[in-house]
Structure formats: C-alpha cells, structure tokens
Amino acid sequence: MKRILFIIWMFLGFAISGATQNVAPKDGRLEALKIAFLTRKLSLSTDEAQKFWPLYNKYIDEIRLIKTKNRSLDEITMEERVVNIRKKYKSEFTYALPEERVNQFFKEDKEFNNIIRKELQDREQLKQMRQQQNKRPFSQ
C-alpha cells in the first residue's frame, strides 16, 4: 500500500511540474498524469491495479492503432471502431474490476480527456492573445 501511495505522489509531482509549463506534457508525462488521475478516481487496490493496468495498456494500444492506421476514415466510422474496442474491453476489464467500477473507468477516462482538451484550448487561446498583443503598435 505504501508503494502505491508513493507512486501516486510521484505522479502527482509530475502533474504539478507539467502544469507549470507552457507546452503540453511530453515524453510520457501525460500518460503518467492519466495513470495517477485514474488510480485516484477508481481507488484501485494493489491487486486491482496489477490486473487492470496491463489490460488498460492493451486497450490504449488498440485504440491508438485504429486511430493511426485509419486517419482517412470519416469521424463516424472512426468513432464506431473505437466504441467496438470499448465494448470488447468492457468485458475484459470486469476480470480486474467490478462492473460498476468499469463503467466508472470509462467515465473518468472521458473526463480526463476533456480536462486535457480544455487545458490545451486554453493554452492555445492564451498564446494567440499574447501574439496579438505583441503585434499591436505602441500607443502614445
């Protein structure tokens, strides 16, 4: 249990350092933030975490593969394929977690993605505002 808490605190440290930078986290820091976020939100025990994270990694790899290989597909078809992967893994995740927590995982995963998307949009707006301010001539 102490090891899990140490890992969570370590990931939260990455989160704080990543949040203070003006660019999106790179080099796995975003994934570390997501792991810490999901671990905290799902309250994973050590046994649950040992079963859950390998499945989660396969799940994410499969989604990334679909998205990179099928960039030419329209949005609806792409979303259908992602939903099919989610359906497949919903039953597999029940080996690691009770069904209500599997449902919670999908909700929290979506919430994390929304938080990151909003943060990136806010940073882009701030960057554009700064660029516009720098282009304005000095007023006298």
MDAnalysis code that builds the backbone (N, CA, C; Angstrom):
import MDAnalysis as mda
import numpy as np

u = mda.Universe.empty(420, n_residues=140, atom_resindex=np.repeat(np.arange(140), 3), trajectory=True)
u.add_TopologyAttr("name", ["N", "CA", "C"] * 140)
u.add_TopologyAttr("resid", np.arange(1, 141))
u.add_TopologyAttr("resname", ["MET", "LYS", "ARG", "ILE", "LEU", "PHE", "ILE", "ILE", "TRP", "MET", "PHE", "LEU", "GLY", "PHE", "ALA", "ILE", "SER", "GLY", "ALA", "THR", "GLN", "ASN", "VAL", "ALA", "PRO", "LYS", "ASP", "GLY", "ARG", "LEU", "GLU", "ALA", "LEU", "LYS", "ILE", "ALA", "PHE", "LEU", "THR", "ARG", "LYS", "LEU", "SER", "LEU", "SER", "THR", "ASP", "GLU", "ALA", "GLN", "LYS", "PHE", "TRP", "PRO", "LEU", "TYR", "ASN", "LYS", "TYR", "ILE", "ASP", "GLU", "ILE", "ARG", "LEU", "ILE", "LYS", "THR", "LYS", "ASN", "ARG", "SER", "LEU", "ASP", "GLU", "ILE", "THR", "MET", "GLU", "GLU", "ARG", "VAL", "VAL", "ASN", "ILE", "ARG", "LYS", "LYS", "TYR", "LYS", "SER", "GLU", "PHE", "THR", "TYR", "ALA", "LEU", "PRO", "GLU", "GLU", "ARG", "VAL", "ASN", "GLN", "PHE", "PHE", "LYS", "GLU", "ASP", "LYS", "GLU", "PHE", "ASN", "ASN", "ILE", "ILE", "ARG", "LYS", "GLU", "LEU", "GLN", "ASP", "ARG", "GLU", "GLN", "LEU", "LYS", "GLN", "MET", "ARG", "GLN", "GLN", "GLN", "ASN", "LYS", "ARG", "PRO", "PHE", "SER", "GLN"])
u.atoms.positions = np.array([
    [0.826, -1.188, 0.000],
    [0.000, 0.000, 0.000],
    [0.875, 1.259, 0.000],
    [1.955, 1.222, 0.787],
    [2.852, 2.372, 0.830],
    [3.476, 2.607, -0.543],
    [3.762, 1.525, -1.248],
    [4.351, 1.645, -2.581],
    [3.383, 2.318, -3.541],
    [2.118, 1.958, -3.469],
    [1.101, 2.566, -4.332],
    [0.980, 4.054, -4.025],
    [0.939, 4.396, -2.743],
    [0.854, 5.812, -2.368],
    [2.080, 6.583, -2.849],
    [3.254, 5.960, -2.745],
    [4.467, 6.608, -3.233],
    [4.371, 6.866, -4.731],
    [3.893, 5.885, -5.470],
    [3.762, 6.036, -6.923],
    [2.769, 7.145, -7.257],
    [1.653, 7.180, -6.539],
    [0.658, 8.227, -6.775],
    [1.258, 9.598, -6.502],
    [1.974, 9.736, -5.396],
    [2.601, 11.026, -5.082],
    [3.645, 11.415, -6.130],
    [4.356, 10.410, -6.619],
    [5.350, 10.684, -7.659],
    [4.655, 11.214, -8.921],
    [3.559, 10.565, -9.312],
    [2.830, 11.015, -10.493],
    [2.223, 12.397, -10.285],
    [1.744, 12.664, -9.078],
    [1.208, 13.992, -8.803],
    [2.307, 15.053, -8.882],
    [3.522, 14.683, -8.489],
    [4.646, 15.608, -8.647],
    [4.897, 15.934, -10.104],
    [4.801, 14.901, -10.955],
    [4.922, 15.148, -12.395],
    [3.792, 16.053, -12.873],
    [2.610, 15.854, -12.332],
    [1.451, 16.642, -12.745],
    [1.675, 18.114, -12.439],
    [2.180, 18.386, -11.250],
    [2.408, 19.776, -10.863],
    [3.484, 20.410, -11.723],
    [4.565, 19.694, -11.958],
    [5.635, 20.260, -12.781],
    [5.184, 20.415, -14.229],
    [4.378, 19.488, -14.720],
    [3.867, 19.590, -16.090],
    [2.870, 20.714, -16.246],
    [2.072, 20.975, -15.218],
    [1.057, 22.019, -15.298],
    [1.674, 23.413, -15.296],
    [2.880, 23.557, -14.785],
    [3.503, 24.873, -14.733],
    [4.197, 25.259, -16.027],
    [4.321, 24.317, -16.961],
    [4.980, 24.614, -18.220],
    [3.975, 25.148, -19.221],
    [4.451, 25.861, -20.258],
    [3.578, 26.466, -21.249],
    [3.280, 25.557, -22.429],
    [3.789, 24.360, -22.421],
    [3.541, 23.418, -23.513],
    [2.886, 22.170, -22.957],
    [2.264, 21.380, -23.841],
    [1.639, 20.136, -23.415],
    [2.713, 19.168, -22.919],
    [2.417, 18.395, -21.882],
    [3.401, 17.439, -21.383],
    [3.808, 16.438, -22.458],
    [5.090, 16.112, -22.492],
    [5.615, 15.176, -23.480],
    [6.368, 14.071, -22.767],
    [6.866, 13.130, -23.540],
    [7.719, 12.059, -23.018],
    [7.035, 11.222, -21.944],
    [5.764, 10.915, -22.133],
    [5.067, 10.051, -21.207],
    [4.517, 10.735, -19.978],
    [4.770, 12.022, -19.815],
    [4.262, 12.709, -18.633],
    [2.741, 12.775, -18.645],
    [2.156, 12.936, -19.823],
    [0.702, 12.970, -19.917],
    [0.122, 11.618, -19.517],
    [0.754, 10.559, -19.956],
    [0.297, 9.223, -19.579],
    [0.461, 9.009, -18.075],
    [1.520, 9.516, -17.500],
    [1.718, 9.412, -16.052],
    [0.623, 10.169, -15.305],
    [0.252, 11.334, -15.826],
    [-0.835, 12.101, -15.219],
    [-2.149, 11.318, -15.288],
    [-2.367, 10.688, -16.428],
    [-3.597, 9.923, -16.603],
    [-3.636, 8.732, -15.650],
    [-2.524, 8.060, -15.490],
    [-2.447, 6.924, -14.568],
    [-2.741, 7.377, -13.141],
    [-2.140, 8.470, -12.730],
    [-2.378, 8.987, -11.382],
    [-3.845, 9.394, -11.217],
    [-4.391, 10.060, -12.217],
    [-5.783, 10.501, -12.178],
    [-6.722, 9.302, -12.042],
    [-6.540, 8.303, -12.902],
    [-7.420, 7.131, -12.884],
    [-7.241, 6.306, -11.613],
    [-6.008, 6.167, -11.153],
    [-5.762, 5.414, -9.919],
    [-6.486, 6.063, -8.747],
    [-6.405, 7.383, -8.698],
    [-7.067, 8.121, -7.608],
    [-8.585, 8.026, -7.734],
    [-9.104, 8.258, -8.927],
    [-10.555, 8.265, -9.128],
    [-11.177, 6.888, -8.936],
    [-10.463, 5.847, -9.339],
    [-11.001, 4.493, -9.229],
    [-10.671, 3.835, -7.899],
    [-9.810, 4.467, -7.108],
    [-9.368, 3.913, -5.819],
    [-8.918, 2.459, -5.978],
    [-7.983, 2.250, -6.882],
    [-7.519, 0.890, -7.182],
    [-6.689, 0.327, -6.029],
    [-6.999, -0.893, -5.642],
    [-6.161, -1.596, -4.678],
    [-4.935, -2.122, -5.427],
    [-3.976, -2.633, -4.702],
    [-2.767, -3.166, -5.329],
    [-3.107, -4.320, -6.269],
    [-3.952, -5.229, -5.803],
    [-4.336, -6.375, -6.641],
    [-5.105, -5.918, -7.888],
    [-6.014, -4.981, -7.701],
    [-6.785, -4.475, -8.839],
    [-5.866, -3.790, -9.841],
    [-4.939, -3.002, -9.330],
    [-4.016, -2.285, -10.209],
    [-3.160, -3.258, -11.016],
    [-2.699, -4.330, -10.396],
    [-1.867, -5.306, -11.100],
    [-2.638, -6.000, -12.218],
    [-3.928, -6.160, -12.051],
    [-4.744, -6.778, -13.091],
    [-5.207, -5.748, -14.131],
    [-5.505, -4.542, -13.662],
    [-6.111, -3.523, -14.511],
    [-5.136, -2.901, -15.506],
    [-3.952, -2.482, -15.047],
    [-3.062, -1.700, -15.906],
    [-2.549, -2.453, -17.137],
    [-2.239, -3.740, -17.069],
    [-1.867, -4.432, -18.312],
    [-3.012, -4.457, -19.334],
    [-4.249, -4.656, -18.850],
    [-5.408, -4.607, -19.749],
    [-5.585, -3.209, -20.335],
    [-5.420, -2.215, -19.478],
    [-5.546, -0.833, -19.916],
    [-4.516, -0.514, -21.005],
    [-3.294, -0.973, -20.828],
    [-2.247, -0.713, -21.822],
    [-2.590, -1.347, -23.169],
    [-3.132, -2.568, -23.143],
    [-3.556, -3.210, -24.395],
    [-4.719, -2.432, -25.026],
    [-5.633, -1.988, -24.197],
    [-6.787, -1.192, -24.651],
    [-6.323, 0.089, -25.347],
    [-5.434, 0.821, -24.714],
    [-4.926, 2.076, -25.283],
    [-4.144, 1.812, -26.568],
    [-3.327, 0.773, -26.582],
    [-2.562, 0.433, -27.784],
    [-3.492, 0.136, -28.953],
    [-4.568, -0.570, -28.684],
    [-5.509, -0.921, -29.745],
    [-6.223, 0.326, -30.284],
    [-6.601, 1.221, -29.403],
    [-7.249, 2.462, -29.840],
    [-6.270, 3.316, -30.653],
    [-5.038, 3.436, -30.182],
    [-4.029, 4.212, -30.928],
    [-3.795, 3.614, -32.310],
    [-3.741, 2.299, -32.398],
    [-3.528, 1.629, -33.667],
    [-4.665, 1.943, -34.644],
    [-5.881, 1.864, -34.166],
    [-7.047, 2.176, -35.008],
    [-6.967, 3.624, -35.496],
    [-6.649, 4.532, -34.608],
    [-6.631, 5.951, -34.970],
    [-5.479, 6.293, -35.915],
    [-4.339, 5.639, -35.783],
    [-3.210, 5.964, -36.663],
    [-3.331, 5.296, -38.028],
    [-3.871, 4.087, -38.067],
    [-3.983, 3.385, -39.342],
    [-5.164, 3.848, -40.181],
    [-6.147, 4.467, -39.553],
    [-7.380, 4.812, -40.264],
    [-7.652, 6.313, -40.263],
    [-6.630, 7.091, -40.457],
    [-6.796, 8.548, -40.443],
    [-7.698, 9.050, -41.563],
    [-7.806, 8.282, -42.634],
    [-8.603, 8.728, -43.774],
    [-10.095, 8.462, -43.585],
    [-10.468, 7.726, -42.548],
    [-11.882, 7.426, -42.319],
    [-12.628, 8.658, -41.828],
    [-13.929, 8.676, -42.116],
    [-14.733, 9.777, -41.589],
    [-14.907, 9.603, -40.084],
    [-15.314, 10.652, -39.430],
    [-15.388, 10.690, -37.967],
    [-16.337, 9.625, -37.398],
    [-17.483, 9.441, -38.035],
    [-18.474, 8.484, -37.538],
    [-17.914, 7.059, -37.564],
    [-17.294, 6.683, -38.670],
    [-16.717, 5.339, -38.792],
    [-15.610, 5.134, -37.764],
    [-14.800, 6.153, -37.572],
    [-13.720, 6.068, -36.588],
    [-14.302, 5.868, -35.185],
    [-15.320, 6.638, -34.845],
    [-15.940, 6.508, -33.526],
    [-16.586, 5.134, -33.341],
    [-17.178, 4.593, -34.395],
    [-17.758, 3.248, -34.313],
    [-16.690, 2.221, -33.970],
    [-15.547, 2.351, -34.595],
    [-14.460, 1.404, -34.325],
    [-13.951, 1.535, -32.892],
    [-13.860, 2.767, -32.412],
    [-13.423, 2.985, -31.028],
    [-14.464, 2.408, -30.063],
    [-15.743, 2.616, -30.353],
    [-16.797, 2.074, -29.495],
    [-16.739, 0.549, -29.472],
    [-16.466, -0.070, -30.607],
    [-16.338, -1.527, -30.645],
    [-15.186, -2.019, -29.762],
    [-14.093, -1.277, -29.761],
    [-12.964, -1.633, -28.890],
    [-13.374, -1.476, -27.428],
    [-14.079, -0.393, -27.126],
    [-14.535, -0.170, -25.754],
    [-15.460, -1.287, -25.290],
    [-16.360, -1.735, -26.167],
    [-17.267, -2.838, -25.823],
    [-16.479, -4.111, -25.537],
    [-15.503, -4.369, -26.388],
    [-14.672, -5.566, -26.217],
    [-13.957, -5.535, -24.861],
    [-13.362, -4.395, -24.537],
    [-12.583, -4.307, -23.305],
    [-13.448, -4.153, -22.063],
    [-14.693, -3.738, -22.226],
    [-15.568, -3.646, -21.052],
    [-15.675, -5.009, -20.381],
    [-15.871, -6.050, -21.182],
    [-15.963, -7.386, -20.593],
    [-14.615, -7.846, -20.042],
    [-13.518, -7.464, -20.688],
    [-12.196, -7.858, -20.189],
    [-11.840, -7.132, -18.887],
    [-12.247, -5.866, -18.772],
    [-11.964, -5.102, -17.551],
    [-12.705, -5.677, -16.343],
    [-13.806, -6.397, -16.583],
    [-14.543, -6.970, -15.445],
    [-13.745, -8.073, -14.748],
    [-12.685, -8.572, -15.370],
    [-11.803, -9.529, -14.692],
    [-10.959, -8.841, -13.623],
    [-10.752, -7.539, -13.797],
    [-9.924, -6.796, -12.849],
    [-10.751, -5.969, -11.869],
    [-11.920, -5.499, -12.327],
    [-12.743, -4.602, -11.521],
    [-14.203, -5.040, -11.568],
    [-14.974, -4.696, -10.528],
    [-16.415, -4.930, -10.610],
    [-17.027, -4.067, -11.728],
    [-18.156, -4.494, -12.257],
    [-18.747, -3.832, -13.427],
    [-19.041, -2.350, -13.197],
    [-19.514, -1.987, -12.005],
    [-19.810, -0.566, -11.768],
    [-18.537, 0.277, -11.804],
    [-17.404, -0.288, -11.405],
    [-16.149, 0.455, -11.467],
    [-15.588, 0.480, -12.879],
    [-15.928, -0.524, -13.693],
    [-15.549, -0.491, -15.107],
    [-16.283, 0.664, -15.782],
    [-17.567, 0.812, -15.470],
    [-18.335, 1.932, -16.010],
    [-17.743, 3.257, -15.535],
    [-17.353, 3.290, -14.265],
    [-16.725, 4.500, -13.728],
    [-15.416, 4.785, -14.466],
    [-14.644, 3.738, -14.784],
    [-13.400, 3.923, -15.530],
    [-13.658, 4.643, -16.846],
    [-14.645, 4.177, -17.609],
    [-14.922, 4.805, -18.896],
    [-15.337, 6.269, -18.730],
    [-16.098, 6.561, -17.686],
    [-16.497, 7.952, -17.418],
    [-15.290, 8.803, -17.043],
    [-14.453, 8.277, -16.163],
    [-13.281, 9.035, -15.707],
    [-12.255, 9.205, -16.829],
    [-12.129, 8.203, -17.682],
    [-11.231, 8.294, -18.833],
    [-11.682, 9.428, -19.752],
    [-12.963, 9.493, -19.995],
    [-13.509, 10.567, -20.826],
    [-13.326, 11.926, -20.149],
    [-13.536, 11.966, -18.832],
    [-13.362, 13.207, -18.085],
    [-11.921, 13.709, -18.171],
    [-10.966, 12.804, -18.021],
    [-9.555, 13.188, -18.126],
    [-9.263, 13.769, -19.513],
    [-9.755, 13.105, -20.547],
    [-9.532, 13.598, -21.911],
    [-10.159, 14.975, -22.113],
    [-11.323, 15.196, -21.520],
    [-11.962, 16.517, -21.615],
    [-11.152, 17.581, -20.889],
    [-10.607, 17.231, -19.735],
    [-9.767, 18.179, -18.981],
    [-8.540, 18.566, -19.800],
    [-7.887, 17.578, -20.392],
    [-6.689, 17.846, -21.198],
    [-7.042, 18.680, -22.421],
    [-8.136, 18.334, -23.091],
    [-8.567, 19.092, -24.270],
    [-8.829, 20.557, -23.912],
    [-9.532, 20.778, -22.782],
    [-9.821, 22.151, -22.354],
    [-8.536, 22.897, -22.008],
    [-7.621, 22.231, -21.334],
    [-6.343, 22.863, -20.978],
    [-5.573, 23.275, -22.232],
    [-5.536, 22.396, -23.223],
    [-4.832, 22.717, -24.470],
    [-5.507, 23.872, -25.209],
    [-6.837, 23.893, -25.206],
    [-7.556, 25.004, -25.836],
    [-7.264, 26.310, -25.115],
    [-7.272, 26.282, -23.795],
    [-6.979, 27.488, -23.010],
    [-5.565, 27.990, -23.288],
    [-4.621, 27.067, -23.371],
    [-3.233, 27.462, -23.655],
    [-3.104, 28.050, -25.055],
    [-3.808, 27.474, -26.005],
    [-3.763, 27.984, -27.379],
    [-4.375, 29.381, -27.444],
    [-5.482, 29.604, -26.749],
    [-6.102, 30.933, -26.721],
    [-5.164, 31.946, -26.078],
    [-4.534, 31.567, -24.997],
    [-3.588, 32.455, -24.321],
    [-2.419, 32.788, -25.239],
    [-1.927, 31.794, -25.940],
    [-0.818, 32.002, -26.883],
    [-1.236, 32.975, -27.993],
    [-2.437, 32.800, -28.530],
    [-2.926, 33.694, -29.581],
    [-3.110, 35.109, -29.069],
    [-3.613, 35.248, -27.837],
    [-3.780, 36.587, -27.261],
    [-2.425, 37.273, -27.106],
    [-1.421, 36.533, -26.662],
    [-0.087, 37.107, -26.495],
    [0.512, 37.516, -27.830],
    [0.285, 36.684, -28.853],
    [0.783, 37.032, -30.185],
    [0.108, 38.289, -30.715],
    [-1.184, 38.436, -30.485],
    [-1.900, 39.621, -30.935],
    [-1.421, 40.859, -30.195],
    [-1.141, 40.723, -28.909],
    [-0.649, 41.856, -28.132],
    [0.730, 42.282, -28.614],
    [1.550, 41.335, -29.004],
    [2.894, 41.649, -29.485],
    [2.867, 42.302, -30.852],
    [1.828, 42.081, -31.646],
    [1.725, 42.669, -32.970],
    [1.184, 44.078, -32.970],
    [0.522, 44.472, -31.896],
    [-0.069, 45.813, -31.820],
    [1.031, 46.866, -31.734],
    [0.848, 47.964, -32.489],
    [1.837, 49.050, -32.365],
    [1.673, 49.742, -31.014],
    [2.763, 50.325, -30.571],
    [2.722, 51.029, -29.296],
    [1.819, 52.237, -29.429],
    [0.952, 52.432, -28.473],
    [0.065, 53.599, -28.495],
    [0.680, 54.694, -27.659],
    [0.458, 55.938, -28.107],
    [1.049, 57.067, -27.388],
    [-0.011, 57.955, -26.806],
])
